[in-house]
Amino acid sequence: MNYRVQPTAQVDEKAVVGAGSSVWELAQIREDARLGENCVVGRGAYVGPGVTIGDNCKLQNYALVYEPAVLGDGVFIGPSVVLTNDHNPRAVDPDGRLKRGGDWEPVAVRIGDGAAVGARSVCVAPVTIGRWALVAAGSVVTADVPDFALVMGVPARRAGWVGKAGVRLTEEPGTPGLWRCPETGERYEERDGRLTEYGAAR
């Protein structure tokens, strides 16, 4: 075994865990889940059946990632974040019978490469969070989030842009629509409510 699992964690024999990954105390990874290389799954975190997680991801303590979520590479999921999977949740059907696994169709939260979801946020499926986006702590995401967007609140709304370093971007003086990261110096271009790396193909 080329990954580390603490004795109190549960990793189903049908799950795939990538090399160099760590699964900490009381975490659970269900059947057919796929966890990439060099990932960290924190204490008490849950990864549902068939969930796909890329390389170099971090799931902090007590994060709940329900199937069929798909996370890209380098995704950060903060403590006690919930990725839901039922748009119209009910314990019973209209006749009062307890719902079983086949009585509803799960819907996914999809998170792009490099994105981060802050502590205690809830992402209400179906929803897509774009590459390198940042969801502020305590937010409730009910609509798709563009690449590089900083969103916050209940419901979450865009409050600015962030770069790959996670730092809020500043607009270049005298050049509307051109943004710069104060930490890395990288530049970004805004068009029609979307942000791309400066000079990238559209």
C-alpha positions as CSV (number, residue, x, y, z in Angstrom):
1,M,0.0,0.0,0.0
2,N,1.6,3.3,-1.1
3,Y,-0.8,5.6,0.8
4,R,-1.5,6.1,4.5
5,V,-4.8,5.2,6.3
6,Q,-5.2,5.7,10.1
7,P,-6.6,2.6,12.0
8,T,-10.0,4.3,12.7
9,A,-10.6,5.3,9.1
10,Q,-12.7,3.2,6.7
11,V,-11.6,2.8,3.1
12,D,-13.8,0.4,1.1
13,E,-11.9,-2.3,-0.7
14,K,-13.5,-1.1,-4.0
15,A,-12.2,2.5,-3.5
16,V,-9.1,3.7,-5.3
17,V,-6.7,5.8,-3.3
18,G,-3.7,7.4,-5.1
19,A,-0.1,7.2,-4.1
20,G,1.1,9.5,-1.4
21,S,-2.4,10.2,-0.1
22,S,-3.4,10.3,3.6
23,V,-6.7,9.3,5.2
24,W,-7.0,10.5,8.8
25,E,-8.9,9.3,11.8
26,L,-12.6,8.4,11.5
27,A,-12.7,9.4,7.8
28,Q,-14.7,7.2,5.4
29,I,-14.2,6.6,1.7
30,R,-17.0,4.6,0.1
31,E,-17.0,2.0,-2.7
32,D,-15.9,3.0,-6.2
33,A,-14.7,6.4,-5.0
34,R,-11.5,7.5,-6.7
35,L,-9.0,9.7,-4.8
36,G,-6.0,11.0,-6.7
37,E,-2.3,11.2,-5.7
38,N,-1.0,13.2,-2.8
39,C,-4.4,14.0,-1.3
40,V,-5.3,14.6,2.4
41,V,-8.6,13.5,3.8
42,G,-9.1,15.0,7.3
43,R,-10.6,13.6,10.4
44,G,-14.2,12.6,10.1
45,A,-14.5,13.5,6.4
46,Y,-16.8,11.5,4.2
47,V,-16.4,10.6,0.5
48,G,-19.5,9.0,-1.1
49,P,-19.7,6.1,-3.5
50,G,-18.3,6.9,-6.9
51,V,-17.0,10.3,-6.0
52,T,-14.0,11.4,-8.2
53,I,-11.3,13.5,-6.6
54,G,-8.2,14.7,-8.5
55,D,-4.6,14.9,-7.4
56,N,-3.2,17.2,-4.6
57,C,-6.6,17.8,-3.0
58,K,-7.3,18.6,0.6
59,L,-10.6,17.7,2.4
60,Q,-10.4,19.2,5.8
61,N,-12.0,17.8,9.0
62,Y,-15.7,16.7,8.8
63,A,-16.1,17.7,5.1
64,L,-19.0,15.8,3.5
65,V,-18.6,15.0,-0.2
66,Y,-21.7,13.2,-1.4
67,E,-21.9,11.3,-4.7
68,P,-21.7,11.9,-7.6
69,A,-19.4,14.9,-6.9
70,V,-16.4,15.5,-9.2
71,L,-13.4,17.5,-7.9
72,G,-10.5,18.5,-10.1
73,D,-6.8,18.7,-9.2
74,G,-5.7,20.9,-6.3
75,V,-9.1,21.5,-4.8
76,F,-9.5,22.6,-1.2
77,I,-12.6,21.7,0.8
78,G,-12.7,23.4,4.1
79,P,-13.8,22.1,7.5
80,S,-17.4,21.0,7.7
81,V,-18.2,21.9,4.1
82,V,-21.1,20.0,2.6
83,L,-21.5,19.1,-1.1
84,T,-25.1,18.0,-1.4
85,N,-26.6,15.7,-4.0
86,D,-30.4,16.0,-3.9
87,H,-32.1,19.0,-5.4
88,N,-35.5,18.0,-3.9
89,P,-34.7,16.2,-0.7
90,R,-37.3,14.0,1.0
91,A,-37.0,11.1,3.4
92,V,-40.3,9.6,2.1
93,D,-42.3,9.5,-1.2
94,P,-45.7,11.2,-1.5
95,D,-47.3,8.0,-0.1
96,G,-45.2,8.2,3.0
97,R,-43.0,5.2,2.2
98,L,-39.3,5.5,3.1
99,K,-37.2,6.4,0.0
100,R,-34.5,3.9,-1.0
101,G,-31.4,4.4,-3.1
102,G,-33.2,3.8,-6.4
103,D,-36.1,6.2,-5.6
104,W,-34.2,9.4,-6.5
105,E,-31.6,10.6,-8.9
106,P,-28.5,12.1,-7.3
107,V,-27.1,15.3,-8.9
108,A,-23.5,16.5,-8.7
109,V,-21.4,19.3,-7.4
110,R,-18.5,19.8,-9.8
111,I,-15.4,21.8,-8.8
112,G,-12.7,22.9,-11.2
113,D,-9.0,22.7,-10.7
114,G,-7.5,24.8,-8.0
115,A,-10.8,26.0,-6.5
116,A,-11.4,26.4,-2.8
117,V,-14.5,26.1,-0.7
118,G,-14.3,27.8,2.7
119,A,-15.2,26.4,6.1
120,R,-18.9,25.5,6.7
121,S,-20.0,26.4,3.2
122,V,-22.8,24.4,1.6
123,C,-22.9,23.8,-2.2
124,V,-26.4,22.9,-3.3
125,A,-26.3,20.5,-6.2
126,P,-26.5,20.7,-9.1
127,V,-23.9,23.4,-9.3
128,T,-20.5,23.9,-10.9
129,I,-17.6,25.9,-9.2
130,G,-15.1,27.1,-11.8
131,R,-11.3,26.8,-11.8
132,W,-9.5,28.7,-9.1
133,A,-12.7,30.2,-7.7
134,L,-13.0,30.9,-4.0
135,V,-16.1,30.4,-1.9
136,A,-15.9,32.4,1.3
137,A,-16.5,30.6,4.6
138,G,-20.1,30.2,5.6
139,S,-21.5,30.7,2.1
140,V,-24.4,28.8,0.4
141,V,-23.8,28.2,-3.2
142,T,-26.9,27.8,-5.3
143,A,-25.7,28.9,-8.7
144,D,-22.7,28.2,-10.9
145,V,-19.5,30.1,-10.0
146,P,-17.3,31.4,-12.8
147,D,-13.5,30.7,-13.0
148,F,-11.5,32.9,-10.6
149,A,-14.7,34.3,-9.0
150,L,-14.8,35.2,-5.3
151,V,-18.3,34.5,-4.0
152,M,-19.7,35.0,-0.5
153,G,-23.0,35.2,1.3
154,V,-26.4,33.4,1.5
155,P,-27.0,32.9,-1.3
156,A,-23.4,33.3,-2.6
157,R,-22.9,36.2,-5.0
158,R,-19.7,37.4,-6.7
159,A,-17.8,39.9,-4.6
160,G,-14.7,40.2,-6.7
161,W,-12.0,38.1,-8.5
162,V,-9.1,36.1,-7.2
163,G,-6.0,34.7,-8.9
164,K,-4.3,31.4,-8.5
165,A,-2.7,32.5,-5.3
166,G,-6.2,33.0,-3.8
167,V,-5.6,36.7,-3.3
168,R,-8.2,39.3,-4.4
169,L,-7.2,40.9,-7.7
170,T,-6.9,44.6,-8.2
171,E,-7.9,46.4,-11.4
172,E,-5.2,48.0,-13.4
173,P,-5.5,51.8,-13.2
174,G,-6.7,53.3,-16.4
175,T,-7.3,49.9,-18.0
176,P,-10.8,48.7,-17.3
177,G,-11.2,44.9,-17.5
178,L,-7.5,44.2,-16.8
179,W,-6.7,42.7,-13.4
180,R,-3.5,41.9,-11.6
181,C,-2.6,39.7,-8.7
182,P,-0.7,41.7,-6.1
183,E,1.1,38.6,-4.9
184,T,2.3,37.0,-8.1
185,G,1.9,39.8,-10.7
186,E,-0.1,37.6,-13.0
187,R,-2.6,39.5,-15.1
188,Y,-6.2,38.6,-16.0
189,E,-8.7,39.9,-18.4
190,E,-12.4,40.3,-17.8
191,R,-14.9,40.0,-20.6
192,D,-18.7,39.6,-20.4
193,G,-18.6,38.7,-16.7
194,R,-15.8,36.1,-17.2
195,L,-12.2,36.2,-16.2
196,T,-9.3,34.5,-18.1
197,E,-5.5,34.6,-17.9
198,Y,-4.3,37.6,-19.9
199,G,-3.4,36.5,-23.4
200,A,-5.1,33.1,-23.1
201,A,-7.0,31.8,-26.1
202,R,-10.8,32.4,-25.9
